[in-house]
Amino acid sequence: MSNSPDTLRGLLLHVADLLMPQECFVCGSLAGGEAVCAPCRAELPNHPAAACPVCAEPTGGGGICGRCQRRRPSFDATRAVFDYAFPVHTMLHALKYGHRLALADFFAAELTRLAADLRLEADVILPMPLHPRRLAERGFNQAVELARPLARAVGLPLELGAVRRVRNTVAQVDLDREARLRNPRGAFTCGASMQGLRIAVVDDVMTTGATLDELARVLKQQGAAWVGNFVVARTPVPD
């Protein structure tokens, strides 16, 4: 029998399920050791496959959307698992502010399936950095909790130290579109060479894409060859 960390973790989860059966976050029924039961997972709002390959905005035929044609962002691709709608937005809020870390494993598994379907070709997984002040308030970075099991599953290194968030920007949800586009400017610094690397950035939610765009800009300045976003949920694109 393998003694790998993943095997041992699976055994511990199984034992925990037997001793303390986990309830589905959505409906409250026993979920067999998972954060969400299979019937509720089938009802979650999957992001449409016919979406812009650059920013993941839904499009009729899956071509590049008008926004990206008019102004190409610094990132090269975006893939999202879900729409930011009920109950996904409630689940993400519970993860970020309620410390429901079992949901991070659930979402990471969904990101892993997405990466497998797309045959992800990257050199490194990079979670969206959190400002130290925000990290101290929250106690953890939800993007790291999503990215760590994804990196392990796809066999890629997890980059945690190369990029720092040096501006504690206002939460995007509190701003209008124009302010959201300006808000992340100068938010990141990167002290390492990214020359020639293909970087998969992991985050929980994409709204305007301004923060992801700024991060990609900094990575490209350091020589990154390709930057793609892997997000749990995509919000409706603001007008």
Buried (B, 14 or more C-beta within 10 A) or exposed (E): EEEEEEEEEEEEBEEEBEEEEBEBBBEEEEBEBBBBBEEBBEEBBBBBEEBBBBBBBBBEEEBBBEBBEEEEBBBBBBBBBBBBBEBBBEBBBBBBEEBBBBBBBBBBBBBBEBBEEEEBEBBBBBBBBBBEEBBEEEEBBBBBBBBBBBBBBBEBEBBBEBBBBEBEBEEBEEBEBEEBBEBBBEBBBBEEEBEEBBBBBBBBBBBBBBBBBBBBBBBBEBEBBBBBBBBBBBBEBEE
